[in-house]
Amino acid sequence: MCGASCGWRDESLGFRLFPIAQRQELIEVCAVRSLAYGHHLPELGSTLAEPDEIDLHPATTVFLCRDKASGEAIGTMRIQTSAHGPLVLERSVALPARLQRSCRAEVTRLAVRVGADPLVKLCLMKASYLFCVAHRVRAMIIGARKESLIRNYRRLGFVDVFADDALRPLAHTGGLLHRILRFDVSGAERCWAQQNHPLYEFMVRTRHQDLQVDRHEGAPGDCADGVSACADPRAAAHGAWEEPRLAGPRLGLGLGLAGSV
């Protein structure tokens, strides 16, 4: 890596974010989910306290964020790719044919413990982007319920999958109504640069040694048909990044990103 001479920034975090590899880590993930979602949706708290079938799916990667000082689990998300078949969301929603033909990934169970560093939410989104770049995913799909959450996703570049403006029930969330959004992974870097997006430097040009996507060639979640044309391949290969201490409007763009089931 050429470091500062190529415009990279290297900064550290107060936490580590990584794919889980042990049963105990999955138990910690479920505890974070239960607390985060149970705070707003008590009926989901007990349900999310245990792993489900998607956690153990061969195309699923579950991420855990651990505070360096306390060792506590403070954030999590999971990503399922279409490498082994349709996404869990597709059990409830028929995606347009163009998306069904693409390598795609769904981000679910994004949760952050109350009182955690607000950068955790931003880093979870960055990790999902880097993961998709590394796995040659073309489209990221999410379901969101809250309008504030939807606005934050749109600021990052997510757009509606369907033009009818209708919310759709998702079985894996207990039938709750969601807006279905998609994100163009392969075109994201180009679009952020052209728009002078306030998170461009954070998402693309800053390395985080504490943020691990742990990609390697031929990993179980890889999609053979996808190509990331715009994301820097050096970034995807590096697999470890760091987070700038953003302030003002930059940080505000990520404050509402937790809360999607």
N, C-alpha and C positions, 0 to 999 in steps of 0.2 A: 504494500500500500504506500502511496506517495504522501499521505498525510496532508499537512497544511499547504504544501506546494500545489496540491490539486484542489484546494478549497474545502477540505474536510475539517470538521471540528471533532475533537475527542473530549468527552466529558463523562463524569461518573454520576451514578444515582445513589439514592439512599436505600435502594432495594434491588433485588435480582428478579428477572422474569425469565422463565425457562419452561420447556415441555416436561411434563412429569414422566417419571420412569419407575415409580414404586407405588405399591398399593397404599401406603401410608400417606403419600402425597395426594392421592385421589380422595382419601378421607378428609384431608385438610381442605381440598377444593370444595367438597360438598358442604363443609361447615361454613365456608365463606358464602357460598350460594344461598344456603338456608337463612343465614343472618341477613344478607343483603335483600333478598326478595321477600323474606318473611316480614321484614319491617313494613313493607307496603302492601303485600299480598299474603296475609297470615295463612291462608288456605294452601299456599304453595310451600311454605317454610318446611313442613315435615316431609313433603314429597321430595324436595330437593336435597334433603339431608342424606340421601342415599344415592349411589351411582345408578345410572340407567343404562339401557342397552347401547345407546349412542356413545357413551363414554368408552365402551369397550369395542366399538366398531373398528375394523382394520384401517379405515380411511379417516379416523378421527385422531386429532392431536389435542390434548388438554394442556393448557398453560397455567402455571402457578406463579404468583408474584409474592416474594418473601422479603419482609423488612430485614435489612442487614443488622440493625441494632438489636431488635427484640427477637428476631427469628420467627416472628408470627407470619402466617399466611394472610395477605391483605388484599389480594385480587386474583381473578381468574377469568378465563374464557376457554371456549373450545372451538375448533375448526374442523369441519368435515368436508372433504373433497369428494368429487364425483368419480374418483379413480376406481371405486368398487361398486358403482351404481348410483341411483338417484339419491338426492339429499333428503334428509328427514322432512324438510319443509315440503317436498314434492309429494308426500303422502296426503297432504291437505290441499295443495295448490298445483295446478297444471301450469308450468312455466311455458312461455312462448317457445316455439320450435327452435329459434336461433340460439336461445340459452341452453336448451336441451342438447344441442349439438356441440356446445362449448365445454371446455374444462371449467368447472365452476366450484365454488366453495361456499359453505354457509357458516356464519359466525353465530354462535348461540351461547347462552349461559354466561354472558359477560356480567361480572359482578365485582364490586369493590366494597371492602369493609368501611363502615362509617368512620370518619375521622382519618382515613388513610391519606397519604400524600396525594394531592390532586394530579400529580404527574403520572400516577399509576394508570389513570384512565387513558391519557394520551399514549402512553407506552403500550397499552394493550391494543390500541388501534394501529399503532406503528408496527407492532409485532405481527398483527394479522396481515398487514400489507406486505411486509417482508417475507412472511411465510408463503403468501400467494405468489409473489415474484419468484421465490426459490423453487416452488412446485409447479411453475409454468401454468398457473391458474389465470384464466382470462377474465372471469367475472366473479365478484364477491356478492353474495346474496344475504340480506338480513331482513328480519321482520321487526318492526318497531311499533310501539303503542302510543307513547306520550308524544304530544306535539313538540315539546321542547327537545326531546331526543331526536325526533325526525328532523327538526331544523338543524341540529348539530351535524347529523349525518349528511344532510344536503350541503352544508358548508364545506364538508370534506370532498364532495363530488358525487355523492350517491344521488340517483334519480329513481323515479317510480318505474316499476316493472310494467304496471298496467295503466292504461290511459283512462279507465273509468272512475278513478278516484275513490274506489270502494275499498273498505277494510275487509280482511278475510280471516276467518277463524283458523287457528293452527292447532291441530290435535295435540302436538307435543308440548303445548303451553296450557293445556286444559281447556282448549276451545276459545281462548281469548282472541279478540279481534286485533289484527295487525295490519299495518301498511307494509307492503313488500317493496323493498328497494334493492337496487343493484349498483355496483361500482365497477367501472372499467379499469381493471388492474393494469393491463398492458399499455393503456394510454394515459395513466395517471401522472407519471412524472412529467411528460410533455405538457399536459394541461396545467398542472401546478406551476410550471416554469413560465408558460405563456401568460397566465393570469397573475403572475407575481403573488401567488397565494401565500398568506402569512405563515402557513405551516410547511412551506416547501423546504426550507433549510432544515427544519426539524425532521421531516419525514425522509428526506433524501440525502442531505449533505452532512449529517451529524452521525458519528459512530458511537455506539453504546456498548462498551464491554460487558455491561450488566444485563443487556437484553440479548437473549440467546434464542435463535430460531432453530438451531441445530439441524440444519439441512445437510444432506449428503446425497450423492447420485444414486438413483434407484430406490429411494425411500418409499415405504408403503403407500404414502399419500400422493405420490407423484402422478401427474396427468401427462400421458405421452403425447397428447395432441395439442398441447398449449405452447405458445411462445410468448415470452415477455419482450416485446420489441423495444420498449422505451425505458424500462427500469435498468439501471446500471448493473451489468452482470458482476462487476467487482463487488458491489454492495451485497448482492444475493449470496455470492460465494463466501463472503467474509463471515456472515452469520452471527456477528456480535457487534452491537452498536451502543451508542450512548445518547443521553438526553440533555438538551440545553435547558438552562434555567429560564424558561420563558416567562414573560410578564405581560400584563395588560391584555390587549385583544387576542394575542396569540394563545395565551393560556386559557382564556375564556372559551375558545372554540372547542375545547375538549372537556369542559367541566360537566357536561350532561351526558356523556357517552355511556355510562353504566346504566343498566335498567332494562335492557332488552333481554327477553327470555329466549 
